[in-house]
Amino acid sequence: MKEQFFEGTEDIQHQINGNEAYSKYHELGGLINEKDYTDILARADKSPEFNKSLLRQAEAIAKYAGIILDNSRGVDPKVKLYAVLRADNKTEDEEYQYSQMSDQRLFAEAIRMSADVDSLNKITAAYPNIFD
């Protein structure tokens, strides 16, 4: 079993601006292209409601991995991102689409998008086989 850990600062800033944000996401192993990345962040930020079953799914994955979610200002941003990613449908011109990923792998993408290194390490440790 291969262990992979990501380095980051203790006090990770979850919202990084502009190109720096995408660079950080890509550095953490992100697979989504920059255009889709920007679109997903905007939709997660603007959407007033999310599918409740998707929220519960993300919360269950986080709980299993030992990730503490911050719901003090509504739904945790990682959970919002997961809900947007999971709800996306593949278009005909796309060869590969992230909706084909497992729930755990997709939640890891949401964690990468929020640049939360600690949570990324936790999900990697909890679900090591999805990253092989």
Phi and psi restraints in degrees (value plus and minus 20) as a CYANA .aco file:
   2 LYS   PHI    -109.6   -69.6
   2 LYS   PSI     107.0   147.0
   3 GLU   PHI    -122.6   -82.6
   3 GLU   PSI     114.5   154.5
   4 GLN   PHI    -150.8  -110.8
   4 GLN   PSI     105.7   145.7
   5 PHE   PHI    -140.7  -100.7
   5 PHE   PSI     126.7   166.7
   6 PHE   PHI    -128.2   -88.2
   6 PHE   PSI     119.8   159.8
   7 GLU   PHI    -114.6   -74.6
   7 GLU   PSI     125.3   165.3
   8 GLY   PHI    -185.2  -145.2
   8 GLY   PSI     157.0   197.0
   9 THR   PHI     -99.2   -59.2
   9 THR   PSI     136.6   176.6
  10 GLU   PHI     -81.1   -41.1
  10 GLU   PSI     -62.1   -22.1
  11 ASP   PHI    -122.3   -82.3
  11 ASP   PSI      51.4    91.4
  12 ILE   PHI     -88.5   -48.5
  12 ILE   PSI     115.0   155.0
  13 GLN   PHI    -105.8   -65.8
  13 GLN   PSI      99.3   139.3
  14 HIS   PHI     -94.7   -54.7
  14 HIS   PSI     -50.2   -10.2
  15 GLN   PHI    -134.2   -94.2
  15 GLN   PSI      89.1   129.1
  16 ILE   PHI    -129.8   -89.8
  16 ILE   PSI     122.3   162.3
  17 ASN   PHI    -107.6   -67.6
  17 ASN   PSI     131.5   171.5
  18 GLY   PHI      36.4    76.4
  18 GLY   PSI    -162.9  -122.9
  19 ASN   PHI     -82.7   -42.7
  19 ASN   PSI     -48.6    -8.6
  20 GLU   PHI     -80.6   -40.6
  20 GLU   PSI     -57.2   -17.2
  21 ALA   PHI     -84.6   -44.6
  21 ALA   PSI     -67.3   -27.3
  22 TYR   PHI     -86.7   -46.7
  22 TYR   PSI     -58.5   -18.5
  23 SER   PHI     -80.1   -40.1
  23 SER   PSI     -63.4   -23.4
  24 LYS   PHI     -83.5   -43.5
  24 LYS   PSI     -65.1   -25.1
  25 TYR   PHI     -78.4   -38.4
  25 TYR   PSI     -68.3   -28.3
  26 HIS   PHI     -84.1   -44.1
  26 HIS   PSI     -59.8   -19.8
  27 GLU   PHI     -81.1   -41.1
  27 GLU   PSI     -52.8   -12.8
  28 LEU   PHI    -102.2   -62.2
  28 LEU   PSI     -16.1    23.9
  29 GLY   PHI      79.5   119.5
  29 GLY   PSI      -6.3    33.7
  30 GLY   PHI     -81.0   -41.0
  30 GLY   PSI     123.8   163.8
  31 LEU   PHI    -127.0   -87.0
  31 LEU   PSI     -32.7     7.3
  32 ILE   PHI    -104.2   -64.2
  32 ILE   PSI     118.9   158.9
  33 ASN   PHI     -89.5   -49.5
  33 ASN   PSI     142.5   182.5
  34 GLU   PHI     -83.4   -43.4
  34 GLU   PSI     -58.2   -18.2
  35 LYS   PHI     -83.0   -43.0
  35 LYS   PSI     -68.8   -28.8
  36 ASP   PHI     -85.4   -45.4
  36 ASP   PSI     -58.6   -18.6
  37 TYR   PHI     -76.2   -36.2
  37 TYR   PSI     -69.6   -29.6
  38 THR   PHI     -83.6   -43.6
  38 THR   PSI     -62.1   -22.1
  39 ASP   PHI     -83.7   -43.7
  39 ASP   PSI     -63.5   -23.5
  40 ILE   PHI     -84.6   -44.6
  40 ILE   PSI     -63.4   -23.4
  41 LEU   PHI     -79.6   -39.6
  41 LEU   PSI     -63.3   -23.3
  42 ALA   PHI     -84.9   -44.9
  42 ALA   PSI     -63.8   -23.8
  43 ARG   PHI     -85.9   -45.9
  43 ARG   PSI     -58.4   -18.4
  44 ALA   PHI     -85.7   -45.7
  44 ALA   PSI     -55.5   -15.5
  45 ASP   PHI     -94.3   -54.3
  45 ASP   PSI     -55.3   -15.3
  46 LYS   PHI    -111.9   -71.9
  46 LYS   PSI     -41.7    -1.7
  47 SER   PHI     -89.4   -49.4
  47 SER   PSI     105.0   145.0
  48 PRO   PHI     -97.8   -57.8
  48 PRO   PSI     -45.2    -5.2
  49 GLU   PHI    -157.6  -117.6
  49 GLU   PSI     133.0   173.0
  50 PHE   PHI    -152.9  -112.9
  50 PHE   PSI     133.7   173.7
  51 ASN   PHI     -79.7   -39.7
  51 ASN   PSI     101.5   141.5
  52 LYS   PHI     -80.9   -40.9
  52 LYS   PSI     -57.5   -17.5
  53 SER   PHI     -87.8   -47.8
  53 SER   PSI     -53.3   -13.3
  54 LEU   PHI     -88.4   -48.4
  54 LEU   PSI     -57.8   -17.8
  55 LEU   PHI     -83.6   -43.6
  55 LEU   PSI     -64.5   -24.5
  56 ARG   PHI     -84.3   -44.3
  56 ARG   PSI     -59.0   -19.0
  57 GLN   PHI     -80.5   -40.5
  57 GLN   PSI     -67.8   -27.8
  58 ALA   PHI     -83.5   -43.5
  58 ALA   PSI     -60.0   -20.0
  59 GLU   PHI     -83.7   -43.7
  59 GLU   PSI     -58.0   -18.0
  60 ALA   PHI     -87.0   -47.0
  60 ALA   PSI     -61.8   -21.8
  61 ILE   PHI     -82.4   -42.4
  61 ILE   PSI     -65.4   -25.4
  62 ALA   PHI     -81.7   -41.7
  62 ALA   PSI     -63.7   -23.7
  63 LYS   PHI     -81.6   -41.6
  63 LYS   PSI     -65.8   -25.8
  64 TYR   PHI     -80.1   -40.1
  64 TYR   PSI     -58.1   -18.1
  65 ALA   PHI    -102.6   -62.6
  65 ALA   PSI     -26.1    13.9
  66 GLY   PHI      58.7    98.7
  66 GLY   PSI       4.2    44.2
  67 ILE   PHI    -111.0   -71.0
  67 ILE   PSI     105.4   145.4
  68 ILE   PHI    -110.4   -70.4
  68 ILE   PSI     103.2   143.2
  69 LEU   PHI    -110.9   -70.9
  69 LEU   PSI     125.5   165.5
  70 ASP   PHI    -123.2   -83.2
  70 ASP   PSI      77.8   117.8
  71 ASN   PHI    -121.9   -81.9
  71 ASN   PSI      -0.6    39.4
  72 SER   PHI     -86.0   -46.0
  72 SER   PSI     -46.6    -6.6
  73 ARG   PHI    -138.8   -98.8
  73 ARG   PSI      20.5    60.5
  74 GLY   PHI      81.7   121.7
  74 GLY   PSI    -172.7  -132.7
  75 VAL   PHI     -91.0   -51.0
  75 VAL   PSI     115.5   155.5
  76 ASP   PHI     -75.8   -35.8
  76 ASP   PSI     116.9   156.9
  77 PRO   PHI     -75.5   -35.5
  77 PRO   PSI     -55.1   -15.1
  78 LYS   PHI     -84.7   -44.7
  78 LYS   PSI     -57.9   -17.9
  79 VAL   PHI     -89.6   -49.6
  79 VAL   PSI     -59.9   -19.9
  80 LYS   PHI     -80.5   -40.5
  80 LYS   PSI     -66.3   -26.3
  81 LEU   PHI     -81.4   -41.4
  81 LEU   PSI     -63.0   -23.0
  82 TYR   PHI     -79.0   -39.0
  82 TYR   PSI     -65.7   -25.7
  83 ALA   PHI     -81.6   -41.6
  83 ALA   PSI     -60.8   -20.8
  84 VAL   PHI     -86.2   -46.2
  84 VAL   PSI     -65.7   -25.7
  85 LEU   PHI     -81.5   -41.5
  85 LEU   PSI     -65.6   -25.6
  86 ARG   PHI     -88.1   -48.1
  86 ARG   PSI     -52.6   -12.6
  87 ALA   PHI     -98.3   -58.3
  87 ALA   PSI     -36.3     3.7
  88 ASP   PHI     -86.3   -46.3
  88 ASP   PSI     124.0   164.0
  89 ASN   PHI    -130.6   -90.6
  89 ASN   PSI     128.4   168.4
  90 LYS   PHI     -91.6   -51.6
  90 LYS   PSI     115.4   155.4
  91 THR   PHI    -114.1   -74.1
  91 THR   PSI     144.0   184.0
  92 GLU   PHI     -82.5   -42.5
  92 GLU   PSI     -53.0   -13.0
  93 ASP   PHI    -105.2   -65.2
  93 ASP   PSI     -19.2    20.8
  94 GLU   PHI    -113.0   -73.0
  94 GLU   PSI     109.2   149.2
  95 GLU   PHI     -98.0   -58.0
  95 GLU   PSI     -63.4   -23.4
  96 TYR   PHI    -153.5  -113.5
  96 TYR   PSI     119.5   159.5
  97 GLN   PHI    -156.9  -116.9
  97 GLN   PSI     125.6   165.6
  98 TYR   PHI     -85.9   -45.9
  98 TYR   PSI     -34.6     5.4
  99 SER   PHI     -87.3   -47.3
  99 SER   PSI     -32.7     7.3
 100 GLN   PHI    -101.7   -61.7
 100 GLN   PSI     -28.6    11.4
 101 MET   PHI     -95.3   -55.3
 101 MET   PSI     135.5   175.5
 102 SER   PHI     -85.6   -45.6
 102 SER   PSI     141.2   181.2
 103 ASP   PHI     -78.1   -38.1
 103 ASP   PSI     -62.3   -22.3
 104 GLN   PHI     -85.9   -45.9
 104 GLN   PSI     -62.8   -22.8
 105 ARG   PHI     -85.9   -45.9
 105 ARG   PSI     -58.7   -18.7
 106 LEU   PHI     -87.7   -47.7
 106 LEU   PSI     -58.0   -18.0
 107 PHE   PHI     -85.2   -45.2
 107 PHE   PSI     -55.2   -15.2
 108 ALA   PHI     -82.8   -42.8
 108 ALA   PSI     -57.6   -17.6
 109 GLU   PHI     -83.0   -43.0
 109 GLU   PSI     -61.5   -21.5
 110 ALA   PHI     -82.2   -42.2
 110 ALA   PSI     -59.3   -19.3
 111 ILE   PHI     -84.9   -44.9
 111 ILE   PSI     -62.9   -22.9
 112 ARG   PHI     -80.3   -40.3
 112 ARG   PSI     -61.7   -21.7
 113 MET   PHI     -82.9   -42.9
 113 MET   PSI     -50.1   -10.1
 114 SER   PHI    -110.5   -70.5
 114 SER   PSI     -18.3    21.7
 115 ALA   PHI      37.0    77.0
 115 ALA   PSI      16.3    56.3
 116 ASP   PHI    -115.9   -75.9
 116 ASP   PSI      70.1   110.1
 117 VAL   PHI     -83.4   -43.4
 117 VAL   PSI     -61.1   -21.1
 118 ASP   PHI     -79.9   -39.9
 118 ASP   PSI     -66.8   -26.8
 119 SER   PHI     -87.1   -47.1
 119 SER   PSI     -55.1   -15.1
 120 LEU   PHI     -83.2   -43.2
 120 LEU   PSI     -61.8   -21.8
 121 ASN   PHI     -84.1   -44.1
 121 ASN   PSI     -58.7   -18.7
 122 LYS   PHI     -86.4   -46.4
 122 LYS   PSI     -63.9   -23.9
 123 ILE   PHI     -90.6   -50.6
 123 ILE   PSI     -53.7   -13.7
 124 THR   PHI     -84.0   -44.0
 124 THR   PSI     -59.9   -19.9
 125 ALA   PHI     -91.8   -51.8
 125 ALA   PSI     -57.1   -17.1
 126 ALA   PHI     -94.6   -54.6
 126 ALA   PSI     -52.7   -12.7
 127 TYR   PHI    -147.6  -107.6
 127 TYR   PSI      42.3    82.3
 128 PRO   PHI     -83.8   -43.8
 128 PRO   PSI     -49.8    -9.8
 129 ASN   PHI     -92.0   -52.0
 129 ASN   PSI     -40.0     0.0
 130 ILE   PHI     -99.3   -59.3
 130 ILE   PSI     -28.7    11.3
 131 PHE   PHI    -126.4   -86.4
 131 PHE   PSI     -12.7    27.3
